[in-house]
Every structure is written in structure tokens, then in C-alpha cells.
Amino acid sequence: MNLAHVHLLLNHFPVIGTMIGIGLFVVALIGRSLDLQRASLVIFLGIALITIPTYQSGNAAQHAIKNIPGVSAELMQAHNDAALLALLFMEITGAVSWFGLWQFRRTSRIGGGTLVFVALLALVTLGLMSNAANIGGMIRHPEILNGPVASPTAAIVAPQLAISADYVGHHVTGIKWVWPTLQTLHFMGLSLLLGVVFLVDLRVLGVMKSVSFATVHRLLPWGVLGFGLNLFTGMLYFIAAPEQYIANVTFYWKIVLMMLAGVNAIYFTLFDEPWSLEAGEEAPMKLKVIAASAVALWVGVMFCGLMLPFIGNAF
């Protein structure tokens, strides 16, 4: 099994998952169900996480089939560019969805503006994801074309809804100050993320017992900001030199650990158990195990990131 198999496994989730999230979101609004609203936001957030390895494994799939006769390089590039724009909107949708969940924890309601913003973003994201998926299907499935078309490549109508990955990559590697600037921002984001995550998890583990969990949870948006900064800069690295990452097993572990850490973060935002911790109270053992696993996962993400140039012989 390789990353091309992973891409085949994951590439339907962004489109179908977004459709399910939108459907549930509409039902929640019609029925005025706060629980269903939260459930739909969780779906959008989960799909945003899944979309990251979906895009990255797509680059591996491209490298795996690029020399097969009959495979169009133009179609693969168009698919990559369309997927990049769809990824951007999907991550923004996920971020706003997380904010809605955090907002509920602070005020016991989700703001109307947040719901409208999520709805608009989700609809745009669905259109962009569908466009990327349709182009991707043409690469190996020309039978999906409607009507007589000279070639699958001719079915792409310009201008496309896309961001040129080659253009982005050229500026990251071709301008000498961009890469070190991104590296500085990446470590700033990592410091912000781990600082907040460790504060929250250490409170659960028994440090700062005089402070309630709800108090330290106020810092979580700063941690999410740090994660967003890391994701943005990290994806620019990947776009600029994907072959350095898709051939490195350490990178696989980093992404797996990051996905698990993301699920862990959803737990602390969504479930009631952590929020029952008042000042001076001791967390139950189950909650301590989850907090300790979060610390271990993020340390693992950091370790794998630092070891990328030294393990895997890809750099």
C-alpha cells in the first residue's frame, strides 16, 4: 500500500462529507436544533482535517501515474490547481466551524453571523470540491464526459477556479527570503500552538488546580491561530517541493499524529466532561489519559517535523 492508495481511499470524503454537513446544517436550521447545528459543525471540522492528507496524497498519486501512457499531464495539473483552491476554502470552513463550537462553549449559543458565514463557505467549498473531483475523474475515467469531446483535456473550460500550484511553488523556492520567512512563521505558530495546548492539558493533569478548565480554555483560539499559521506555512513548503515529503516516511507519521491530535482537540471543545472541572477540582483518570495523549501527540508531531531532514533520505 502506498500514498496513491490512500488518495483513492480519501478523495471522496471532501465532496460527500461536505454534502452531508450541508444537509444536516439545513435540517438543523429548519428544526432550530442546536444539537444538530453543533453536529454539522463537527462534520465540517472533521472533513477539513481529512482534506489535508487527501490533497497531499494526491501529489503522490500524480507522481505514481505520470509516466503511464494516456495519462494527461495537463489534466493532472488542472486537478492539482483546482484541489488547492478547494483545500483553502475547506480549511477556512473548518476554522469557522471550530469557532462556532468554541463560541457555544463560551455563550451556550452559536452566533447568527457565524452560522451564515459557515453556510456560505460550505456552499462555495462544495462547488470548488466538486470541480476538483470532476477534473480528477477525467484523468483515468474519460467515460464521465458528457457529449462528444475530442479529449478529456479539452473538457476543461478556461478560466478554471483554481490556484496555480506551480506559481506558488516557484515563488516559495525562487525568492530567497520567502523560505526562511516561512520557517520563522512556522516556528512562531508552533510555539503559540504548543504553549496553549500544554497549558490546557497540564490543567487537566493537575497543574494550576486553582484555575478552572473554562478559564484556560479561553486561550484556545490562540492555539488554533498557531495551528492555522503552521498549516499555512507547512502547505507552502509542501507545494514548493512535494517530492521531499511524499518520499519520506517521517512525514507520513507527522500527518497521522497531527490528525489524531486534531481529533483530541475536538474532544476538549465538544464534550462536557472537561468543562465540569472547577477551580481546585481533580480531573478523573480518563480525562488525564486523554490530556496526556494530547501532549504526547503534539510532541510527536514536533519531533517528526524536526527530523524530516534527517530521517527518510528525502531532503
VOGU-3710 file (C-alpha; in Angstrom, 3 decimals, decimal comma):
1> mnlahvhlll> 0,000/0,000/0,000  1,292/3,492/-0,883  0,009/7,072/-0,813  -1,794/6,594/-4,123  -3,998/4,003/-2,371  -4,540/6,459/0,471  -5,691/9,079/-2,032  -8,157/6,649/-3,603  -9,462/5,889/-0,123  -9,863/9,524/0,928
11> nhfpvigtmi> -10,697/11,508/-2,203  -14,477/11,082/-1,933  -14,687/12,336/1,649  -14,300/16,086/0,972  -17,194/16,181/-1,510  -19,562/13,675/0,106  -18,723/14,824/3,641  -19,388/18,453/2,764  -22,720/17,474/1,190  -23,705/15,578/4,345
21> giglfvvali> -22,638/18,517/6,505  -24,682/20,978/4,441  -27,736/18,703/4,509  -27,537/18,310/8,271  -26,928/22,053/8,636  -30,106/22,862/6,684  -32,148/20,401/8,758  -30,696/21,935/11,929  -31,684/25,452/10,870  -35,185/24,405/9,830
31> grsldlqras> -35,716/22,465/13,039  -33,889/25,077/15,121  -31,917/22,270/16,728  -28,778/23,442/18,488  -27,506/19,874/18,801  -27,765/19,314/15,045  -26,086/22,658/14,393  -23,158/21,532/16,511  -23,116/18,136/14,795  -22,919/19,768/11,359
41> lviflgiali> -20,049/21,992/12,521  -18,221/18,908/13,780  -18,658/17,305/10,341  -17,220/20,373/8,602  -14,307/20,421/11,034  -13,655/16,705/10,578  -13,749/16,988/6,778  -11,336/19,922/6,959  -8,879/17,655/8,784  -9,344/14,785/6,319
51> tiptyqsgna> -8,857/17,112/3,341  -5,239/17,805/4,348  -3,940/14,240/3,750  -6,315/13,930/0,795  -4,557/16,771/-1,007  -1,088/15,650/-0,006  -1,653/12,034/-1,056  -2,966/13,361/-4,375  0,530/14,613/-5,166  1,857/11,117/-4,522
61> aqhaiknipg> -0,792/9,655/-6,823  0,236/12,143/-9,508  3,855/11,004/-9,288  2,760/7,355/-9,401  0,834/7,614/-12,697  2,535/10,496/-14,521  4,515/8,158/-16,825  1,596/5,884/-17,731  0,665/6,204/-21,432  -2,588/8,064/-21,988
71> vsaelmqahn> -2,477/9,999/-18,713  -2,721/13,731/-19,365  -0,169/15,876/-17,529  -2,362/18,918/-18,233  -5,352/17,294/-16,565  -3,308/16,302/-13,527  -2,003/19,854/-13,169  -5,510/21,286/-13,578  -6,776/18,862/-10,933  -3,962/19,826/-8,556
81> daallallfm> -4,620/23,550/-9,024  -8,393/23,163/-8,546  -7,829/20,990/-5,456  -5,523/23,614/-3,948  -8,213/26,310/-4,080  -10,800/23,860/-2,717  -8,414/22,939/0,117  -8,028/26,608/1,049  -11,784/27,147/1,349  -12,279/23,835/3,146
91> eitgavswfg> -9,750/24,783/5,826  -11,370/28,204/6,261  -14,749/26,476/6,617  -13,287/24,143/9,223  -11,743/27,035/11,147  -15,013/28,990/11,286  -16,851/25,797/12,283  -14,432/25,298/15,163  -15,005/28,921/16,210  -18,758/28,210/16,275
101> lwqfrrtsri> -18,190/25,216/18,583  -15,907/27,274/20,830  -18,455/30,102/20,802  -21,131/27,684/22,005  -18,918/26,697/24,918  -18,462/30,316/25,936  -22,051/31,557/25,492  -24,239/28,389/25,172  -25,248/29,525/21,680  -23,799/29,843/18,182
111> gggtlvfval> -23,914/33,352/16,764  -26,165/34,024/13,783  -23,294/35,636/11,895  -21,146/32,551/12,440  -23,889/30,278/11,092  -24,386/32,433/7,993  -20,650/32,549/7,354  -20,349/28,755/7,707  -23,275/28,223/5,326  -21,793/30,469/2,631
121> lalvtlglms> -18,332/28,966/2,990  -19,697/25,415/2,864  -21,633/26,080/-0,346  -18,613/27,659/-2,045  -16,402/24,825/-0,798  -18,789/22,196/-2,151  -18,702/23,815/-5,583  -14,913/24,007/-5,588  -14,526/20,449/-4,304  -16,943/19,165/-6,939
131> naaniggmir> -14,995/20,987/-9,640  -11,700/19,462/-8,452  -13,256/15,997/-8,174  -14,749/16,219/-11,670  -11,383/17,123/-13,199  -9,714/14,368/-11,193  -12,196/11,847/-12,522  -11,317/12,745/-16,101  -7,691/11,709/-15,558  -8,497/7,999/-15,604
141> hpeilngpva> -12,228/7,967/-16,358  -12,974/9,769/-19,655  -16,314/7,940/-19,752  -17,745/10,525/-17,326  -17,603/13,199/-20,022  -20,912/14,428/-21,407  -21,272/14,653/-25,165  -18,651/14,320/-27,859  -15,352/15,804/-26,635  -12,130/15,462/-28,571
151> sptaaivapq> -10,136/14,665/-25,442  -10,573/14,878/-21,667  -8,196/17,840/-21,628  -10,480/19,732/-23,978  -13,296/19,398/-21,460  -11,572/21,843/-19,116  -13,126/25,227/-19,675  -10,905/28,263/-19,039  -10,653/30,145/-16,841  -10,630/27,484/-14,141
161> laisadyvgh> -11,491/28,029/-10,496  -8,000/27,244/-9,258  -4,757/28,442/-7,724  -1,623/27,604/-9,699  0,462/25,305/-7,504  3,447/25,792/-9,814  3,187/29,573/-9,454  3,033/29,334/-5,657  5,893/26,841/-5,518  8,073/28,957/-7,799
171> hvtgikwvwp> 7,743/31,977/-5,515  8,454/29,933/-2,380  11,672/28,438/-3,740  12,636/31,104/-6,261  12,695/34,126/-3,942  15,495/33,646/-1,440  13,831/35,340/1,552  10,480/33,507/1,315  11,549/30,078/2,634  13,382/31,381/5,749
181> tlqtlhfmgl> 10,495/33,766/6,443  8,046/30,886/6,278  10,295/28,868/8,585  10,285/31,701/11,124  6,487/31,968/10,976  6,184/28,175/11,189  8,098/28,022/14,463  6,225/31,031/15,825  2,975/29,206/15,104  4,334/26,042/16,687
191> slllgvvflv> 5,322/27,917/19,835  1,887/29,527/20,084  0,099/26,233/19,454  2,115/24,112/21,886  2,132/26,813/24,542  -1,670/26,942/24,637  -2,162/23,176/24,223  0,224/22,412/27,067  -1,464/24,950/29,365  -4,872/23,384/28,736
201> dlrvlgvmks> -3,651/19,801/29,076  -1,475/20,484/32,115  -4,502/21,953/33,897  -6,310/18,664/33,309  -3,247/16,755/34,532  -3,348/18,621/37,846  -1,135/21,672/37,312  -2,715/25,077/38,124  -5,565/23,427/40,023  -6,650/26,802/41,359
211> vsfatvhrll> -7,811/27,693/37,823  -10,951/26,230/36,220  -10,782/24,486/32,849  -13,146/27,069/31,349  -10,657/29,807/32,227  -7,678/28,251/30,434  -9,951/27,271/27,545  -10,298/30,972/26,742  -6,768/30,731/25,318  -7,681/28,032/22,806
221> pwgvlgfgln> -8,369/30,421/19,874  -4,722/31,495/20,124  -3,710/27,856/19,856  -5,931/27,438/16,798  -4,337/30,558/15,319  -0,947/28,925/15,833  -2,187/25,727/14,155  -3,538/27,742/11,236  -0,198/29,512/10,839  1,596/26,147/10,921
231> lftgmlyfia> -0,797/24,649/8,393  -0,480/27,600/6,013  3,315/27,702/6,074  3,618/23,910/6,056  1,409/23,599/2,988  3,524/26,207/1,200  6,581/24,052/1,906  4,752/21,026/0,547  3,522/22,784/-2,590  7,002/24,094/-3,326
241> apeqyianvt> 8,749/20,711/-3,008  6,253/17,832/-2,689  8,850/15,212/-3,648  10,741/15,990/-0,412  7,716/14,927/1,618  5,843/12,210/-0,247  9,025/10,091/-0,330  9,676/10,499/3,398  8,047/8,062/5,833  8,650/10,509/8,700
251> fywkivlmml> 6,255/12,907/7,002  3,576/10,192/6,953  3,907/9,799/10,714  3,740/13,547/11,214  0,431/13,777/9,346  -1,054/10,756/11,158  -0,101/12,188/14,555  -1,453/15,612/13,554  -4,813/14,097/12,569  -5,048/12,254/15,901
261> agvnaiyftl> -4,126/15,437/17,772  -6,868/17,267/15,875  -9,444/14,690/16,977  -8,158/15,075/20,531  -8,661/18,857/20,323  -12,244/18,340/19,121  -12,894/16,265/22,247  -11,846/19,100/24,562  -14,058/21,541/22,664  -17,113/19,352/22,218
271> fdepwsleag> -17,575/17,109/25,250  -18,897/18,214/28,616  -16,530/16,278/30,877  -13,579/18,707/30,817  -15,885/21,658/31,384  -17,040/20,295/34,721  -13,573/20,952/36,176  -13,932/23,857/38,536  -11,103/25,588/40,348  -9,455/23,216/42,852
281> eeapmklkvi> -11,019/20,059/41,402  -9,068/16,989/40,304  -9,750/15,562/36,833  -10,847/11,908/36,565  -8,263/9,405/35,323  -9,946/9,034/31,904  -9,597/12,764/31,275  -5,975/12,747/32,416  -5,160/9,952/29,977  -6,712/11,948/27,111
291> aasavalwvg> -4,768/15,070/28,124  -1,505/13,115/28,402  -2,117/11,604/24,961  -2,599/15,112/23,533  0,775/16,190/24,915  2,413/13,035/23,519  0,801/13,506/20,097  1,921/17,110/19,704  5,438/16,267/20,885  5,401/13,513/18,248
301> vmfcglmlpf> 4,291/15,985/15,567  7,079/18,352/16,553  9,679/15,563/16,625  8,703/14,245/13,185  8,785/17,749/11,745  12,262/18,410/13,100  13,520/15,012/11,923  12,311/15,379/8,318  15,745/16,424/7,002  17,496/13,612/8,902
311> ignaf> 15,229/10,558/8,554  13,959/9,187/5,263  16,709/10,416/2,923  14,285/12,677/1,032  15,867/16,080/1,679
//
